[in-house]
Amino acid sequence: MSNKTNTAGVRPASALQFLEAFIREPLTVGSLWPSSAALSRRVADSCEFDPADTVVELGPGIGSFTRLLLERLDDQGQLLAFEISATNIAALRQAYPRCRAIHDSAEHLERHLGGRKAQCIVSGLAWGNMLPAAQDRIMHAITNSLEPAGQFVGFAYVHARCYPTTLRFRKLLHRAFTRVEDTPIIWGNLPPAYVYRCWR
């Protein structure tokens, strides 16, 4: 199969792997299609960290953000990616051997950091699909794992803005962080999305 990307910036083989993961594990994979190049770039550009920092990615899927994050880290820096889909974790490990791909829930990230703190935590999780208890557990792990001046970055789909679970998640963000900002809508994604950036 060709390595060319389509107009959304998604490699066809990767997109099919992502769709396969959704079909096999619909309760753990939150989207039918990987993030577009436009959304991936906006997320990566929103992150503030130095090349030697520790960065965490939650729900990387098949690595739409992973490559861009790794490009900004040097040999001293480390990227830990937490993925609960068995299909996606296999693809991630094959494509990005520099990344420490962890087959575990995001709520256990403190355990895998081993006492260290992350400068930036990037989320690809479908917060609007989560039950309140899961939202609370993962947000607790995030806030306990960030540096005092750390940053939390993620994205959400525009159509899900008014879901009760999404509204609840927004309240969590404003409780946990002193500053929360949204980017303009990225229309070049399927479905359209926006990025949120949070600082402590």
LOTI-796216 format. One record per residue (C-alpha): residue number from 1; x, y, z. Coordinates in steps of 0.25 Angstrom, whole numbers, plus 2048, in hexadecimal, padded with zeros to 3 digits. Example, Ala and Ser with C-alpha at 12.3 -4.5 7.8 and 13.67 -1.06 7.14 Angstrom:
BEGIN
[node 1, [831, 7EE, 81F]]
[node 2, [837, 7FC, 81D]]
end
This chain:
BEGIN
[node 1, [800, 800, 800]]
[node 2, [805, 80E, 7FD]]
[node 3, [80B, 817, 808]]
[node 4, [804, 823, 803]]
[node 5, [7FA, 82B, 80C]]
[node 6, [7EC, 82F, 808]]
[node 7, [7E7, 83D, 809]]
[node 8, [7E5, 83C, 818]]
[node 9, [7F4, 838, 81A]]
[node 10, [7F0, 82A, 81F]]
[node 11, [7F8, 81E, 819]]
[node 12, [7EE, 814, 813]]
[node 13, [7F4, 808, 81A]]
[node 14, [7F4, 810, 827]]
[node 15, [7E6, 814, 826]]
[node 16, [7E2, 805, 823]]
[node 17, [7E9, 801, 830]]
[node 18, [7E2, 80B, 838]]
[node 19, [7D4, 807, 832]]
[node 20, [7D8, 7F8, 835]]
[node 21, [7DB, 7FC, 844]]
[node 22, [7CD, 803, 845]]
[node 23, [7C6, 7F7, 83F]]
[node 24, [7CD, 7EE, 848]]
[node 25, [7CD, 7F6, 855]]
[node 26, [7C1, 801, 853]]
[node 27, [7C1, 803, 862]]
[node 28, [7CF, 807, 863]]
[node 29, [7D2, 80E, 856]]
[node 30, [7CB, 81B, 856]]
[node 31, [7CB, 81E, 847]]
[node 32, [7C9, 818, 83A]]
[node 33, [7D4, 820, 833]]
[node 34, [7E2, 825, 837]]
[node 35, [7E4, 834, 839]]
[node 36, [7E8, 83C, 82D]]
[node 37, [7F5, 842, 82A]]
[node 38, [7EF, 850, 82D]]
[node 39, [7EA, 84C, 83B]]
[node 40, [7F6, 844, 83E]]
[node 41, [7FF, 850, 83B]]
[node 42, [7F6, 859, 843]]
[node 43, [7F7, 850, 84F]]
[node 44, [806, 84F, 84E]]
[node 45, [808, 85E, 84C]]
[node 46, [800, 860, 859]]
[node 47, [809, 858, 861]]
[node 48, [814, 860, 86A]]
[node 49, [820, 857, 86D]]
[node 50, [82F, 856, 86C]]
[node 51, [836, 84C, 864]]
[node 52, [83B, 845, 871]]
[node 53, [82E, 845, 878]]
[node 54, [824, 839, 87B]]
[node 55, [818, 839, 873]]
[node 56, [80C, 830, 874]]
[node 57, [801, 82D, 86A]]
[node 58, [7F4, 827, 86E]]
[node 59, [7EC, 81F, 863]]
[node 60, [7F6, 821, 857]]
[node 61, [7EF, 817, 84E]]
[node 62, [7F8, 814, 843]]
[node 63, [801, 820, 846]]
[node 64, [7FB, 82C, 83E]]
[node 65, [801, 835, 849]]
[node 66, [80D, 82C, 84D]]
[node 67, [816, 82E, 841]]
[node 68, [815, 83E, 843]]
[node 69, [817, 83D, 852]]
[node 70, [824, 834, 850]]
[node 71, [829, 83D, 846]]
[node 72, [82A, 848, 851]]
[node 73, [831, 83F, 85B]]
[node 74, [840, 83C, 85C]]
[node 75, [848, 830, 861]]
[node 76, [845, 835, 870]]
[node 77, [836, 837, 86D]]
[node 78, [82C, 82C, 86F]]
[node 79, [81E, 82A, 869]]
[node 80, [815, 820, 871]]
[node 81, [808, 81C, 869]]
[node 82, [7FD, 815, 870]]
[node 83, [7F4, 80D, 867]]
[node 84, [7E9, 803, 86B]]
[node 85, [7E6, 7FD, 85D]]
[node 86, [7EE, 7F1, 85B]]
[node 87, [7ED, 7F3, 84C]]
[node 88, [7F2, 801, 84D]]
[node 89, [7FD, 7FF, 857]]
[node 90, [803, 7F4, 84D]]
[node 91, [803, 7FE, 842]]
[node 92, [809, 809, 84A]]
[node 93, [815, 801, 84F]]
[node 94, [818, 7FD, 841]]
[node 95, [818, 80B, 83C]]
[node 96, [81E, 812, 847]]
[node 97, [829, 80A, 84F]]
[node 98, [82E, 817, 855]]
[node 99, [821, 819, 85C]]
[node 100, [81E, 811, 869]]
[node 101, [811, 80B, 865]]
[node 102, [809, 806, 871]]
[node 103, [7FD, 7FD, 870]]
[node 104, [7F6, 802, 87C]]
[node 105, [7EB, 80C, 880]]
[node 106, [7EE, 81B, 882]]
[node 107, [7E9, 81A, 890]]
[node 108, [7F6, 812, 894]]
[node 109, [800, 81C, 88E]]
[node 110, [806, 820, 89B]]
[node 111, [80A, 811, 89D]]
[node 112, [812, 811, 890]]
[node 113, [818, 81F, 892]]
[node 114, [81F, 819, 89F]]
[node 115, [81F, 826, 8A7]]
[node 116, [823, 82F, 89B]]
[node 117, [81A, 83A, 896]]
[node 118, [816, 83E, 888]]
[node 119, [818, 84C, 882]]
[node 120, [80D, 84A, 878]]
[node 121, [801, 840, 878]]
[node 122, [7FA, 83E, 86A]]
[node 123, [7ED, 838, 869]]
[node 124, [7E6, 831, 85E]]
[node 125, [7DC, 82B, 867]]
[node 126, [7CD, 82B, 864]]
[node 127, [7C9, 832, 871]]
[node 128, [7BA, 834, 86C]]
[node 129, [7B9, 825, 86C]]
[node 130, [7BE, 822, 87A]]
[node 131, [7B5, 820, 886]]
[node 132, [7B8, 82B, 891]]
[node 133, [7C0, 821, 89A]]
[node 134, [7C9, 81E, 88F]]
[node 135, [7CB, 82D, 88C]]
[node 136, [7CE, 830, 89B]]
[node 137, [7D8, 825, 89C]]
[node 138, [7E0, 829, 88F]]
[node 139, [7E0, 838, 892]]
[node 140, [7E5, 835, 8A0]]
[node 141, [7F0, 82D, 89A]]
[node 142, [7F3, 838, 891]]
[node 143, [7F4, 843, 89B]]
[node 144, [7FC, 83A, 8A4]]
[node 145, [806, 838, 899]]
[node 146, [809, 846, 894]]
[node 147, [814, 84F, 897]]
[node 148, [80F, 85B, 89F]]
[node 149, [811, 863, 893]]
[node 150, [80C, 858, 88A]]
[node 151, [802, 858, 87E]]
[node 152, [7F6, 850, 87A]]
[node 153, [7F2, 850, 86B]]
[node 154, [7E7, 848, 864]]
[node 155, [7DC, 849, 85A]]
[node 156, [7CD, 847, 859]]
[node 157, [7C3, 846, 84E]]
[node 158, [7BA, 852, 84B]]
[node 159, [7AD, 849, 84A]]
[node 160, [7B0, 844, 858]]
[node 161, [7B1, 851, 85F]]
[node 162, [7A3, 851, 865]]
[node 163, [7A4, 842, 86A]]
[node 164, [7A1, 842, 879]]
[node 165, [7AE, 83A, 87B]]
[node 166, [7B6, 844, 873]]
[node 167, [7B0, 850, 87B]]
[node 168, [7B4, 848, 888]]
[node 169, [7C2, 846, 882]]
[node 170, [7C3, 855, 880]]
[node 171, [7C0, 858, 88E]]
[node 172, [7CB, 84F, 892]]
[node 173, [7D5, 856, 88A]]
[node 174, [7D1, 864, 890]]
[node 175, [7D2, 85E, 89E]]
[node 176, [7E0, 857, 89B]]
[node 177, [7E6, 862, 893]]
[node 178, [7E7, 871, 895]]
[node 179, [7E7, 874, 886]]
[node 180, [7DF, 86D, 87B]]
[node 181, [7DF, 872, 86D]]
[node 182, [7D9, 86C, 860]]
[node 183, [7DE, 86E, 852]]
[node 184, [7D5, 871, 846]]
[node 185, [7CE, 865, 840]]
[node 186, [7D7, 85C, 837]]
[node 187, [7CD, 85A, 82B]]
[node 188, [7D8, 851, 824]]
[node 189, [7D5, 845, 82D]]
[node 190, [7CA, 83B, 82D]]
[node 191, [7C2, 83E, 835]]
[node 192, [7C6, 84D, 837]]
[node 193, [7CD, 84F, 845]]
[node 194, [7D4, 859, 84D]]
[node 195, [7E0, 859, 856]]
[node 196, [7E0, 85D, 865]]
[node 197, [7EC, 861, 86D]]
[node 198, [7ED, 862, 87C]]
[node 199, [7F7, 867, 885]]
[node 200, [7F8, 865, 894]]
end
